[in-house]
Amino acid sequence: MSKIGFVSLGCPKNLLDTEVMLGHIADAGYEITPDSEEADIIVINTCAFINDAKKESIDNILDIAWLKENGNLKGIIVTGCLAERYREEIMKEFSEVDAVLGTGSVHSIVKAIKKIENGNKYEEYGDKNTVELGGDRIVTTGEAFAYLKISEGCNNRCTYCSIPNIRGKFRSRPIDELITEAKELVDMGIKELIVIGQDTTAYGIDLYGKYELATLLHRLAYETDVKWIRILYCYPDKITPELLYEFKTNDKLLKYIDIPIQHISDKILKRMNRRGDGALIRKAIKQLREIDGIAIRSTAIVGFPGETEEDFSELCEFIKEAEFDNFGAFPYSREEDTPAYNFEDQIDEQVKQDRYDILMREQLYVCEKQGKEAIGKIYDVICEGYDVVAETYYGRSYKDAPDIDGKVFFTSKNKHKVGDFVKVKITENYDYDLNGIAI
């Protein structure tokens, strides 16, 4: 049978689709190889959220195409968001591609492989609004943590965002199904569950007629033996009293929340079609700050059409005021199938970059201040590995999500393995990371 290689790009939500496809491939008896040069067929699970993501996806297709022309590779399958968004163009632009699967056809990966083995090209674009959510998967994130995708799609219709067109309408997975999956992950040794979706705070509205994220988090904590629960992709307009209560009382739920604001100017928020205004965002942040020790991560877009210097200055002042524990910004990406693409007052690319640089410099000042305040404190750190060159362990505190936030580097007299929880006393800070000593 063919050896199958994989390239997974984009966000954790896309990674879950990769893991499900890997599960299907393994169940069908195929060998999965991490070495692209020994693979017979390579699957590229792509991202297409913004221009940089599209470029990365295309670059990877071209790199793998070179292997097909100059190596032993027999087939290329393109899946994911780029495949869904540009379904008419993929085969035309990349003759080396043998199969294309849209986001509604994640479960057809074995069928696509068999088509290639039989010398055929194949395309399938299943209904993204009815595709089965979840499924058996191979966890690729190691022994420390795993993602738990609780929903798919989005109904928010922000004017800059192509996700509803790519991923479809918002759909929640039933609570009992998620509890079963969480138990299986914990039985595998997973210590931290990271709850994700396009809009996790909308969880349950379609199935139960009300927001049920708090109920899900409560049941995850009390019906599984997981050590840590972390939540990403929350929206400020859906921070319910019940969710706040879980943060205050649920010992397994980390006091960490990812709450993308995208802007603070009322004018820009309205043009973005964000739900709520600057006052609502400030209220949500204020309520969260009343929770002792809460760590708040956020993101914003700079250079959105019509953003004036006054709007940008308001955003900068808010970043200093809010003192987010972690923060990321993105220059606005003009996406052709979104309403904002045709907005007047598009911002010059250099102006976008300049504003991005200024905003992130402001956040760096915030992080340096918080890093200094962390010196002398003791954190529980989940160990993620050992750096042989630096001769130091590294991991994350409750304040740090994988890949997007900082790390805690620490030395220890004892040996630790991935997934161990280690108490670390912080001795110094460096930009977004902390250094310490195990105690």
C-alpha positions in Angstrom: 0.0 0.0 0.0 1.0 3.6 -0.5 2.9 5.5 2.1 1.1 8.8 3.0 2.7 12.0 4.0 1.0 15.0 5.5 1.5 18.8 5.6 -0.9 20.6 7.9 -1.1 24.4 7.8 -3.2 27.1 9.6 -5.0 27.1 12.8 -5.7 24.5 15.5 -9.2 24.0 14.0 -7.6 23.0 10.7 -5.2 20.7 12.6 -8.2 18.8 14.0 -9.3 18.0 10.4 -5.8 16.8 9.7 -6.0 14.5 12.8 -9.3 13.1 11.6 -7.9 12.4 8.1 -4.9 10.7 9.7 -7.3 8.5 11.6 -9.2 7.5 8.5 -5.9 6.7 6.7 -4.5 4.6 9.6 -7.8 2.7 9.8 -7.6 1.9 6.1 -4.2 0.3 6.7 -2.0 2.9 5.1 1.5 3.7 6.5 1.9 7.3 7.6 5.3 8.8 7.1 6.8 12.0 8.4 9.4 11.9 5.6 8.1 13.6 2.5 10.8 12.1 0.4 9.7 8.6 1.1 5.9 9.3 0.7 4.0 8.0 -2.3 1.2 10.4 -1.8 1.2 13.7 0.2 -1.8 15.4 1.6 -1.6 19.2 2.0 -4.2 20.5 4.4 -4.3 24.2 3.6 -5.3 27.5 5.1 -6.7 30.5 3.2 -7.9 33.0 5.9 -5.6 35.9 4.9 -3.1 36.6 2.1 -0.1 35.4 4.1 -1.9 32.1 4.8 -2.8 31.6 1.1 0.8 32.3 0.1 2.1 29.7 2.6 -0.4 27.2 1.2 0.6 27.9 -2.4 4.3 27.7 -1.5 3.8 24.3 0.1 1.9 23.0 -3.0 4.8 24.2 -5.2 7.4 22.6 -2.9 5.6 19.3 -2.9 5.1 19.5 -6.7 8.9 19.7 -7.1 9.1 16.4 -5.2 6.6 14.9 -7.7 8.7 16.1 -10.7 12.1 15.2 -9.2 11.5 12.4 -6.8 9.4 9.3 -6.2 6.1 11.1 -5.2 3.1 9.8 -7.2 0.3 11.9 -6.0 -0.7 15.2 -4.3 -4.0 15.8 -2.5 -5.0 19.4 -1.5 -7.6 19.7 1.2 -8.8 22.4 3.6 -9.7 26.1 3.3 -7.7 26.9 0.1 -9.3 23.9 -1.6 -12.8 25.0 -0.5 -12.3 28.7 -1.3 -10.7 28.3 -4.7 -12.2 25.0 -5.8 -12.3 26.1 -9.5 -8.7 27.2 -9.6 -6.6 24.5 -7.8 -6.6 21.9 -10.6 -6.3 24.5 -13.3 -3.3 26.4 -11.7 -1.5 23.3 -10.3 -1.4 20.5 -12.9 0.7 18.4 -10.4 -2.3 18.2 -8.0 -4.2 14.9 -8.4 -7.1 15.4 -5.9 -8.9 18.2 -4.2 -11.2 17.9 -1.2 -13.3 20.8 0.2 -13.9 21.3 3.8 -17.1 19.3 3.5 -15.2 16.2 2.3 -12.7 15.6 5.1 -14.1 12.1 5.6 -13.4 11.2 1.9 -9.6 11.2 2.2 -9.3 7.4 1.7 -11.5 7.6 -1.4 -9.2 10.2 -2.9 -6.1 8.2 -2.1 -7.6 5.1 -3.8 -8.5 7.2 -6.9 -4.9 8.3 -7.2 -3.6 4.8 -6.8 -5.8 3.7 -9.7 -4.4 6.5 -11.9 -7.4 8.9 -11.7 -7.8 12.5 -10.7 -10.5 13.3 -8.2 -12.4 16.3 -6.8 -15.1 16.4 -4.1 -16.8 19.3 -2.4 -19.3 17.9 0.1 -21.8 20.1 1.9 -19.8 22.0 4.6 -23.1 22.6 6.5 -23.9 18.9 7.0 -20.5 17.2 7.1 -20.1 15.0 10.2 -18.2 16.8 13.0 -15.6 15.0 15.0 -14.5 11.4 14.4 -11.6 9.1 15.5 -8.3 10.9 15.1 -4.6 10.6 15.6 -3.4 13.2 18.1 -0.4 15.0 16.7 0.3 17.5 19.5 2.2 15.2 21.8 1.4 14.0 25.3 0.9 17.3 27.0 -2.2 18.7 25.4 -4.9 18.1 22.7 -7.4 20.3 21.1 -11.2 19.7 21.5 -13.2 21.2 18.7 -16.7 21.9 20.0 -18.2 23.5 17.0 -17.7 24.3 13.3 -18.6 27.3 11.1 -19.6 30.8 12.1 -22.7 33.0 11.9 -21.1 36.3 12.9 -20.5 37.5 9.3 -17.7 40.0 10.1 -17.2 42.1 6.9 -13.5 41.2 6.7 -13.8 37.4 7.2 -14.2 34.6 4.6 -14.7 31.8 7.2 -18.5 31.5 6.9 -18.0 31.0 3.1 -15.3 28.4 3.7 -16.6 26.6 6.8 -20.3 27.1 6.6 -22.9 28.0 9.2 -22.3 27.6 12.9 -22.9 24.1 14.3 -22.3 22.7 17.8 -21.4 19.2 18.7 -23.6 17.5 21.4 -22.2 17.7 24.9 -22.4 14.0 25.5 -20.3 13.4 22.4 -17.7 15.9 23.5 -17.5 14.3 27.0 -16.9 10.9 25.5 -14.1 12.3 23.3 -12.5 14.1 26.2 -12.5 11.0 28.3 -10.8 9.1 25.5 -8.1 11.8 25.2 -7.5 11.8 29.0 -7.2 8.0 28.9 -4.5 8.4 26.3 -2.6 10.5 28.8 -3.5 14.0 27.7 -3.1 16.5 30.6 -4.6 19.7 29.0 -7.7 20.0 26.9 -7.8 23.2 24.7 -11.4 24.0 23.8 -11.7 25.5 20.3 -14.2 26.5 17.6 -14.8 29.5 15.4 -16.8 31.1 18.2 -16.7 29.0 21.3 -18.9 31.3 23.3 -21.8 30.6 20.9 -21.6 27.0 21.8 -25.0 25.3 22.1 -27.2 28.0 20.8 -28.2 25.9 17.8 -28.7 22.7 19.7 -30.1 23.8 23.0 -31.5 27.3 22.2 -29.1 29.0 24.6 -25.4 29.5 25.2 -24.1 26.3 26.9 -20.3 26.8 27.0 -20.4 27.1 30.8 -22.3 23.8 31.1 -19.9 22.1 28.8 -16.9 23.3 30.8 -18.5 22.3 34.1 -19.1 18.8 32.8 -15.7 18.5 31.3 -14.2 19.3 34.7 -16.3 17.0 36.8 -16.9 14.1 34.4 -13.2 13.6 33.3 -9.9 13.4 35.0 -8.3 16.1 32.9 -5.9 18.4 34.8 -6.2 21.6 32.8 -9.0 23.0 30.6 -8.2 26.1 28.4 -10.5 28.0 26.2 -9.8 29.9 23.0 -11.8 32.0 20.5 -14.4 33.7 22.9 -16.4 36.7 21.8 -16.9 39.7 24.1 -20.6 39.9 23.4 -21.2 36.4 24.7 -19.4 36.5 28.1 -22.3 35.2 30.2 -22.7 35.3 34.0 -22.6 31.5 33.9 -19.2 31.6 32.1 -17.8 34.1 34.6 -19.0 31.9 37.4 -17.1 28.9 35.9 -13.9 30.9 35.8 -14.3 31.8 39.5 -15.3 28.3 40.8 -14.0 25.6 38.4 -10.5 24.6 39.6 -9.7 22.8 36.4 -10.7 25.6 34.1 -7.6 27.7 33.7 -8.0 31.4 34.4 -7.1 32.2 30.8 -9.4 33.5 28.1 -8.8 34.3 24.4 -11.1 37.1 23.5 -10.4 38.8 20.1 -11.6 42.4 20.1 -10.4 43.3 16.6 -10.7 47.0 17.4 -12.0 49.5 20.0 -13.2 52.3 17.8 -17.0 52.3 17.5 -16.9 53.4 13.9 -14.5 50.6 12.9 -16.3 48.0 14.9 -19.5 48.9 13.1 -17.8 48.7 9.7 -16.5 45.3 10.7 -20.0 44.2 11.6 -18.8 43.2 15.0 -21.4 42.6 17.6 -21.2 45.3 20.3 -19.3 48.5 20.6 -16.2 49.7 22.5 -18.3 50.1 25.7 -19.3 46.4 25.5 -15.6 45.4 25.0 -14.6 47.5 28.0 -17.4 46.0 30.1 -16.3 42.5 29.2 -12.7 43.1 30.1 -13.7 44.8 33.3 -15.8 41.8 34.3 -13.0 39.4 33.5 -10.4 41.4 35.4 -12.6 41.0 38.5 -11.5 37.3 38.5 -8.4 37.0 40.5 -5.4 36.1 38.4 -7.2 36.0 35.1 -4.9 36.1 32.0 -6.5 37.7 28.9 -5.3 37.2 25.4 -6.7 39.3 22.5 -6.1 40.2 18.9 -6.8 43.3 16.7 -6.8 44.3 13.1 -4.9 47.4 12.0 -5.4 49.3 8.8 -9.1 48.3 8.2 -10.7 50.4 5.5 -11.5 53.9 6.9 -9.3 53.6 9.9 -8.1 57.1 10.7 -5.1 58.2 12.8 -7.7 59.0 15.5 -9.2 55.5 15.4 -5.7 53.9 15.5 -4.6 56.1 18.4 -7.7 55.1 20.3 -6.7 51.4 19.8 -3.2 52.1 21.0 -4.4 53.8 24.1 -6.8 50.9 24.8 -3.9 48.4 24.5 -2.0 50.3 27.1 -5.1 50.6 29.3 -6.3 46.9 29.0 -2.8 45.5 29.6 -3.5 42.2 27.9 -1.4 39.4 29.1 -0.9 38.2 25.5 -1.8 40.1 22.4 -1.4 39.7 18.6 -2.2 42.1 15.8 -2.7 41.7 12.0 -2.5 44.2 9.2 -5.9 44.1 7.4 -5.9 41.5 4.6 -8.2 42.5 1.7 -10.1 39.3 0.8 -12.1 39.2 -2.4 -15.1 37.3 -1.3 -15.9 39.6 1.7 -17.9 42.8 2.0 -14.9 44.8 3.1 -13.1 44.1 -0.1 -15.2 46.7 -1.8 -15.2 49.3 1.0 -13.9 52.8 0.1 -10.9 54.3 2.0 -8.6 51.2 1.7 -5.4 51.8 3.6 -2.0 51.8 2.1 0.1 48.7 2.8 3.0 50.6 4.3 0.6 52.4 6.6 -0.8 49.1 7.7 2.6 47.8 8.5 3.7 50.9 10.3 0.6 50.8 12.5 1.2 47.1 13.2 4.7 47.8 14.3 3.6 50.6 16.6 0.8 48.6 18.2 3.1 45.6 18.8 5.7 47.8 20.3 3.1 49.1 22.8 2.2 45.6 23.7 5.9 44.7 24.2 6.1 47.4 26.8 3.1 45.9 28.5 4.7 42.4 28.4 8.0 43.7 29.8 6.2 45.2 32.7 4.2 42.0 33.4 7.4 40.0 33.0 9.2 42.0 35.7 6.2 41.6 38.0 6.3 37.8 37.5 9.9 37.6 38.9 9.8 35.8 42.2 6.4 34.2 41.6 5.9 30.5 41.4 3.9 28.9 38.6 2.7 25.4 37.8 4.3 24.7 34.4 3.4 21.9 32.1 6.6 20.5 30.7 6.8 20.3 26.9 10.4 19.2 26.3 14.1 19.7 26.8 16.4 22.0 24.8 19.7 20.1 24.5 21.6 23.1 23.2 20.4 25.5 25.9 20.4 22.7 28.5 17.0 23.8 29.8 13.5 22.5 30.0 10.6 24.5 28.6 6.9 24.5 29.0 3.9 26.7 29.6 2.1 28.3 32.6 -1.6 28.8 32.8 -1.0 32.1 31.0 0.3 30.6 27.9 -1.5 28.7 25.1 0.6 26.6 22.7 2.2 28.2 19.6 0.6 31.7 20.1 1.9 32.7 23.5 5.2 32.7 25.3 7.0 29.9 27.1 8.6 29.3 30.5 12.2 28.0 30.3 13.5 26.4 33.5 16.4 24.4 34.9 16.0 21.5 37.3 18.0 19.1 39.3 15.4 16.4 38.6 14.5 14.8 35.3 11.1 15.6 33.8 9.1 14.1 30.9 6.6 15.8 28.6 3.3 16.3 30.4 4.8 16.6 33.9 3.7 19.5 36.0 6.6 21.3 37.6 6.6 24.2 40.1 8.9 26.9 38.7 10.1 30.0 40.4 10.6 32.8 37.9 14.0 34.5 38.0 14.0 36.7 34.9 12.0 37.7 31.9 12.8 38.1 28.2 10.3 39.8 25.9 7.4 37.3 25.9 9.1 34.5 27.7 10.1 33.7 31.3 13.1 31.9 32.8 13.1 30.1 36.1 14.2 27.3 38.4 12.2 24.2 39.3 11.6 24.1 43.1 
